[in-house]
Amino acid sequence: MPSPGLPSLFDADTAEAPDEAREQRALVALSMVPGVGPGRVRALLARFGSATAALAAPAPALAEVPGIGPQTARAIRGFDEHAAAHAQFDQAAHVGARLVASWDDRFPRLLRQIYDPPSFLWMRGTLTDADDQAIAIVGTRRATDYGKRLAAEFAAELVRHGFTIVSGLAYGIDAAAHRAALDAGGRTLAVLGSGVDRIYPARHTRLARAITEQGALLSEYALGAKPDAVNFPRRNRIISGLTRGTLVVEAFETGGALITARLALEQNREVFALPSPAHSPAGRGANRLIQQGHAKLVLTVGDILDELGLAAPPSPSSPEATPPPPPLSGVERTLYDALTPQPQHIDALCLQTDLDPSTALVYLLNLEFKGLVRQMAGKQFYRA
C-alpha cells in the first residue's frame, strides 16, 4: 500500500483530473513497479485514464487489464517505494533534467508513432518542433578514420539541410556525428542507455554538456541507472523511432548499429547505408545491409533527400555550394592543389610537391587553421 506520508500525491482525485506534477510523479512510481514496462503502463493509462488512478485502483480491477493479471496487480497495490519516486525528481532538479510524459506536447511526435514508445523520457536540454526532421547516424564504436570522416561529413551536410542528428553518444561513429552536428551549428539528440545523469562513456562528459546546449540528452531509464549492457538494444528503438531514417556508416556483422537498422525497418522508417571497402571488417555489416536489400546505398546526402522526397542539395560545382578558398601563399596553394578528398600520407604529399616533411607540416597546419584541410591519424591529410 502507498506510504502513509504521501497519500495526497498518489491517491486518485475524484473531483478533478490530477495536476501535472502529481501525475508525473505517479507515472514514475508506476514505472518503478517490478514487471510494469511501457506496454503495461499504456494499458493501465488506457483503462484508468491516469497513472494516479491506476496506482489507487483495487487489485481486482487492475488484474482485469490486458497484460496485468493477479501477480502484477498485487505488485502495484503493494508498491511502497514512493520515496524513491520522489528522489527521482529531486535528482532531476539537481542535474537540470525534466520529465517529458508521452501525453506532453513536447514528447517527440515521431517517437509516439512507434509500436512500443516509452511512457516518458528524462531530458537534459530541449526538444523543439525542428526535431521532427531528424536522421539517426549510427555505427561501430571501433570505427576507422574513413568511417568517422564520412559520419562527420554527412552529419554536417544534413544539419545544413535542416536535420537534427540523433545518435547514442558512443565512441566512434556516434561521437563523430554528434560533434560534426555541433560544429555545424545544428541540433543533435543523444539517447542514453543509462540515466541522463550517468554519462557513458565518461570521457564524453564534455560532449554531452555541449549537446544539452544544442539539443538534448534523452533516456527512458531512471536517473542514476547504470549503463548495463541489456539497456542498449532497447535504447536503440528510441534512436530509430525519433527519426525519419537511420544512416548506418560503418558496422561489423554483429552489433548495436544493425539492431538499430532492424528496429527502424520494423518501425517502417527508412534505412540507409554507406558502402565500405570490401575487405574492411568494420564495414561488413553495412555492406551486408545493402547486399540483402535492407538498406538503401547512399553516396551523397542528396540520395537521402531523394528517398525522403525532399529537394536535393545544390550541385557541388555551383558557386553557391563551393565558395572560393581564402587567399593562399605560394606553398599553401601548392599543397592545397595536391590534396584530394581522399586522405594522403605526408610522404606522398612531399613527393608530389617537392617539399620536406617539416616544411609541409607547417603549411598544412596553416591550411587546417583556415578550415581547408583535415588531418587524420598517421599523418594523413585530405581536403575539407
ZASE-21544 format. One record per residue (C-alpha): residue in one letter; z, x, y. Coordinates in steps of 0.2 Angstrom, whole numbers, padded with zeros to 4 digits, always signed. Each point is the difference from the previous one (the first is absolute). Layout:
REM ZASE-21544
AZXY/...
***
This chain:
REM ZASE-21544
M+0000+0000+0000/P-0003+0006+0018/S+0014+0010+0008/P+0013-0010+0009/G-0002+0010+0016/L-0019-0004+0002/P-0002-0018-0004/S-0008-0005+0017/L-0014+0013-0003/F-0006-0006-0017/D+0005-0018-0002/A-0013-0013+0002/D-0001-0009+0017/T-0003-0018-0003/A-0001-0004+0019/E-0014+0012+0005/A-0011+0014-0007/P+0009+0016-0001/D-0003+0012+0014/E-0011+0015-0002/A+0014+0013-0001/R+0010-0009-0013/E-0016-0004-0010/Q-0005+0018+0000/R+0017+0005-0006/A-0001-0013-0014/L-0018+0006-0005/V+0007+0018-0002/A+0015-0006-0010/L-0012-0011-0011/S-0011+0016-0003/M+0015+0010-0005/V+0005-0012-0015/P-0005+0009-0016/G-0016-0008-0008/V-0006-0008+0017/G-0016+0008+0005/P-0013-0005+0013/G-0007-0013-0012/R+0016-0009-0003/V+0005+0001+0018/R-0016-0009+0004/A+0003-0013-0013/L+0018-0003+0007/L-0006-0001+0018/A-0013-0013-0006/R+0013-0010-0009/F+0014+0000+0013/G-0009+0004+0016/S+0011+0015+0005/A+0009+0015-0007/T+0016-0007+0007/A-0002-0016-0010/A-0005+0009-0016/L+0016+0010+0001/A+0011-0015+0002/A-0009-0011-0013/P+0009-0005-0016/A-0004+0009-0016/P-0009-0015-0009/A-0012-0002+0015/L-0003+0019+0000/A-0004+0000-0018/E-0013-0013+0002/V-0011+0011+0011/P-0015+0008-0010/G+0004+0017-0005/I+0019-0001+0004/G+0009-0007-0015/P+0019-0001-0004/Q+0003+0019+0000/T-0008+0004+0017/A+0008-0016+0007/R+0017+0006-0005/A-0004+0017+0008/I-0004-0009+0016/R+0016-0010+0000/G+0010+0015-0005/F-0007+0011+0014/D+0014+0008+0009/E-0008+0015+0009/H-0001-0008+0017/A+0008+0015+0008/A-0014+0011-0007/A-0013-0012+0008/H+0009+0001+0016/A+0000+0019-0002/Q-0019+0000-0001/F-0001-0007+0018/D+0013+0012+0006/Q-0010+0014-0007/A-0016-0007+0007/A+0008-0001+0018/H+0005+0018-0002/V-0017+0007-0005/G-0010-0012+0012/A-0007-0011-0015/R-0004-0018+0001/L-0003-0013-0014/V-0017-0009+0000/A+0002-0016-0012/S-0016-0007-0008/W+0001-0015+0012/D+0001+0011+0015/D-0016+0000+0012/R+0001+0019-0001/F-0001+0000-0019/P-0018+0008-0003/R-0012-0014-0003/L-0010+0009-0013/L+0015+0005-0010/R+0006-0019-0001/Q-0017-0004-0009/I+0003+0011-0015/Y+0006-0007-0017/D+0017+0008+0001/P+0005+0003+0018/P+0018+0007+0004/S+0012-0012+0006/F+0003+0011+0015/L-0003+0017+0007/W+0012+0012+0009/M-0009+0008+0015/R+0003+0015+0011/G-0013-0001+0014/T-0012-0015+0004/L-0013-0011-0008/T-0013-0007+0011/D-0015-0012-0002/A-0011+0016+0000/D+0007+0004-0017/D-0010-0014-0008/Q-0015+0012+0001/A+0007+0014-0012/I-0007+0012-0013/A+0011+0009-0013/I-0004+0018-0003/V+0008+0006-0016/G-0001+0015-0011/T+0008+0014-0010/R+0016+0009+0006/R-0009+0016-0007/A-0015-0002+0012/T-0012+0014+0003/D-0005+0006+0017/Y-0016-0009-0002/G+0009-0017-0004/K+0012+0002+0015/R-0014+0004+0012/L-0010-0015-0005/A+0016-0011+0000/A+0003+0006+0018/E-0018-0003+0005/F-0001-0017-0006/A+0017-0005+0007/A-0005+0006+0017/E-0017-0009+0000/L+0007-0016-0007/V+0014+0000+0014/R-0014+0002+0013/H-0008-0016-0007/G+0016-0009+0002/F+0008+0001-0017/T+0018+0003-0004/I+0003+0013-0014/V+0012-0005-0014/S+0006+0013-0013/G+0016+0005-0009/L+0007+0015+0010/A-0002+0012-0016/Y-0006+0018+0000/G-0019+0003+0000/I-0012-0014+0004/D+0013-0012+0007/A+0007+0012+0013/A-0017+0006+0005/A-0005-0018+0004/H+0016-0004+0009/R-0001+0015+0011/A-0019-0002+0004/A+0003-0018+0005/L+0014+0006+0012/D-0010+0014+0007/A-0014-0012+0004/G+0012-0011+0009/G-0001-0014-0012/R+0013-0011-0010/T+0006+0004-0018/L+0012-0008-0012/A+0009+0009-0014/V+0007-0010-0014/L+0015+0008-0009/G+0006+0000-0017/S+0018+0002+0006/G+0010-0008+0014/V-0007+0002+0018/D+0015+0011+0004/R-0004+0012-0015/I-0015+0010+0005/Y-0009+0007-0016/P-0005+0013+0000/A+0013+0007+0012/R-0012+0012+0007/H-0010-0014+0008/T+0015-0006+0010/R-0009+0006+0016/L-0016-0009-0005/A+0009-0016-0004/R+0008+0001+0017/A-0017+0001+0008/I-0006-0014-0010/T+0013-0012+0006/E-0006+0004+0018/Q-0018-0005-0005/G+0002-0012-0014/A+0014-0003-0012/L+0009+0005-0016/L+0001-0014-0012/S+0010-0004-0016/E+0005-0014-0010/Y+0014+0010-0008/A+0018-0001+0007/L+0006+0013+0013/G+0007+0014-0009/A-0011-0002-0015/K-0005+0016-0008/P-0018+0005-0004/D+0001-0004-0018/A-0016+0003-0010/V-0001-0019-0006/N-0001-0005+0019/F-0016+0007+0004/P-0013-0009-0011/R+0008-0016+0007/R-0001+0007+0017/N-0018+0003-0002/R-0004-0019+0000/I+0006-0001+0018/I-0011+0015+0005/S-0016-0009-0006/G+0006-0017+0005/L+0002+0005+0018/T-0018+0004+0001/R-0018-0006+0000/G-0004+0015-0012/T+0006+0015-0008/L-0009+0017+0001/V+0004+0012-0014/V-0003+0018+0006/E+0005+0011-0014/A+0009-0005-0016/F+0004+0007-0017/E-0004-0011-0015/T+0018-0007+0000/G+0011-0003+0015/G+0005-0011+0014/A-0016-0001+0009/L-0009-0008-0015/I+0014-0012-0002/T-0003-0005+0019/A-0019-0002-0003/R+0004-0011-0015/L+0012-0011+0010/A-0013-0001+0014/L-0013-0007-0013/E+0013-0012-0006/Q+0003-0006+0018/N-0019-0002+0002/R+0000+0014+0013/E-0014+0013+0002/V+0002+0017-0008/F-0009+0015+0006/A-0001+0018-0007/L-0006+0016+0007/P-0009+0011-0013/S+0008+0017-0005/P-0009+0015-0008/A-0003-0003-0018/H+0011+0013-0007/S+0015-0004+0012/P+0015-0007-0010/A+0007-0006+0016/G-0014-0012+0003/R-0004-0005-0018/G+0009-0017+0002/A-0010-0004+0016/N-0016+0004-0009/R+0005-0010-0015/L+0003-0015+0012/I-0018+0002+0006/Q-0007+0003-0017/Q+0008-0016-0007/G-0005-0011+0015/H+0018-0003+0005/A-0003+0008+0017/K-0014+0001+0012/L-0006+0018+0004/V+0001+0004+0018/L-0007+0015+0010/T+0004-0006+0017/V+0011-0012+0009/G-0016-0010+0003/D-0001-0004-0018/I+0018-0007+0001/L-0005-0011+0015/D-0016-0006-0008/E+0010-0006-0015/L+0013-0009+0011/G-0015-0008+0010/L+0004+0009+0016/A-0011+0009+0012/A-0004+0018-0005/P+0005+0015+0011/P-0012+0008+0012/S-0012+0013-0008/P+0008+0017+0000/S-0016+0006+0009/S+0002-0011+0015/P+0007+0008+0016/E+0014-0013+0000/A+0006+0005-0017/T+0000+0019+0002/P+0005+0006+0017/P-0006+0018+0004/P+0013+0013-0003/P+0009+0008+0015/P-0008+0016+0007/L+0001+0015-0012/S+0000+0019+0002/G-0013+0010-0009/V+0010+0004-0015/E+0007-0018-0001/R-0017-0007+0000/T-0006+0012-0014/L+0015-0005-0011/Y-0002-0018+0004/D-0019+0000-0005/A+0004+0009-0016/L+0013-0013-0005/T-0004-0016-0010/P+0010-0016-0005/Q+0003+0009-0016/P+0014+0013-0001/Q-0006+0018+0000/H+0011+0016-0003/I+0003+0012+0014/D-0010+0013-0009/A-0015-0011-0001/L+0001-0003+0018/C+0001+0018+0004/L-0015+0004-0010/Q-0010-0013+0009/T+0006+0005+0018/D+0002+0019-0002/L+0018-0001+0006/D+0015+0008-0007/P+0014-0011-0007/S+0013+0003+0013/T-0013-0004+0014/A-0006-0015-0009/L+0018-0007-0003/V+0004+0001+0019/Y-0016-0010+0005/L+0002-0012-0014/L+0018-0003+0006/N-0007-0004+0018/L-0012-0012-0008/E+0014-0008-0009/F+0010-0002+0016/K-0016-0009+0007/G+0000-0012-0014/L-0017+0006-0007/V+0006+0009-0015/R+0012-0004-0014/Q+0008+0013-0012/M+0005-0003-0018/A+0010+0010-0012/G-0007+0017-0005/K-0008+0004+0017/Q-0014-0013-0002/F-0007-0008+0016/Y-0011-0015+0003/R-0007-0008+0015/A+0011-0015+0006/
***
